[in-house]
Amino acid sequence: MKRSTAIVCAVGTFAVIWGLTYHGVIFSGFFAPKFEDVRRKTFENSRSFQSGTLKELRDMQFEYVKADPTHRAALAYLIRQRADDYQGQLPQDLADFLNTLPTQ
């Protein structure tokens, strides 16, 4: 009798541990993308991301001005894509530059 009780207790313990692990996998599979989305939005709204994006756009503007005409179309496309990701208010000079870029 003691042996069967020990076996039932061991199997029950294993079932509880397996169930909790499975629940954790299901839980993280459902909520992990939502947590990551919140982290991403928080990062994109951070001051460092915003200022870094502005700096990158200004650097790309400088490269566009220096580039030869064959590379300008590709740079214009990249600059427009990067500017579309920017969430904040663009400075007027940068907004004017984006308006002068040729569209595809």
N, C-alpha and C positions, 0 to 999 in steps of 0.2 A: 504494500500500500504506500509506503514512504517513497519507494522508487517511482511509482506512477505519479505521485504528487510532485516530485522533483522534476519529472519530465514535462508535466503539464505547466509547471511554473516556468521552466526554461523555454518552452515553446511559446508561452504567453508573453514572456519578456522579449523574446525574439520578434514576435508579431507586433508588439507595441513599438519596439525600436524601428522595425521595418516600416510600420505605418507612419511614424513621425518623420522618418527620412523621406518617404514618398510624399508626404504632405509638404515637407520643405521644398522638394523639387518642384512640385506643382505650384506652390506658393511663389517661389522665386521665378518660375517660368512665366507666371501671370503678372507679377508686380515688378520684376526687374526692368522690363522696358519702360514702365511708367516712371520708376525712380530715375532711370537714366535720362529720360526726356526732361524731367524737372531739373536735373543737374545741368543738362545741356542748355536749357533756356536760361538758367541762372548764370551760367558762364557767358552766354552770348550777350546778356544784359550787363555784364560787369564793366567797370570803367576801364580795366586793362585791355579787355577784348575790343571795346569800342575805339580806344585810342590807338591800339595796334592796327586795327583795320583802317583807320584814317591814315596812319603813317604808310601802310602798305599801298593804299590807293594813291597817295601823293608820290610815292616812289614809282609806281606804275605810270603815273602821269608823266613824270620826268623821263622814264624809259620810252614812252610813246613819242615824246617830242624829239628825242635823240634818234629814234629808229628810222630806218630807211622805209620807203613806201611799201615794199613787199612784206615787211613784218608788221606794219601798222594794223592791217585788218585782223590778224591774229591777236595782237595786243588789245585792240578795241573790244574784241569778243571777251577776252579774259577780264578786262577792266569792268565791262558791263556785268559779267557774271559775279564778280567779287562785290560790286556795288549793290547788286540785288540782295546779297546776303547781309548787308549792313542794315541794322535796325534803327539807328539814330538819325538825327537831322544832319544832312551834309552841309558843310560850309558852302557859301554862295559860289566861290571860285571853283570849287570841285564840282558842284552841280552844273555850272555853266560849261565846264570842260566835258562832263558826261553828255550834255545836250549837243555838243559839237561832234561827238564821236559818230562815225558812220554806222548805220545799222546794216545787218546782213540781208 
